[in-house]
Amino acid sequence: MELLHSPTFWVALAFVVFVVAVFKPIRAALTGALDDKIGQIRNEVEEAQRLREEAQATLASYQRKQRDAAQEVEAMMAHAKSEAEAHRKSAEAALAAMLQRQEQSASEKILQAEATAVQEIRDRAISVALSATMILLEDKLSGDVGDALINDAIKTLPSKLH
């Protein structure tokens, strides 16, 4: 039992008691600090996961909106093409009708010009015939023969009027 009388033993025992006495509060403080740090890291990881899920949901939403927009654009293009086709057909029909009206108008103008030309030729022929007849009658009926025919026509005129 010499050990109990040795100062080294008592210093070692005091050191061990001191370390055990000090270690417990330091351990609690270290453990608390580590637990707090672990909790903080856990919260940050959970926040990161929540942000990641939110980002994925937002990405999915934007992708869905992009698909919807693409479908809407395709529908609008199809509608625009069908409207353009309808307008083209309408314009072709209107052009055909206009060309037909112009052709009919031109035909009517040609017929009218032909009728006018025929009438002018007839009028000219009548005028030439009358001039020729007048010249012929003036040549044939001049003098005593012409006077006799005129007197005879004057005498028979009252009987023809009644």
Secondary structure as UniProt FT lines:
FT   HELIX           2..5
FT   HELIX           7..140
FT   HELIX           144..161
//
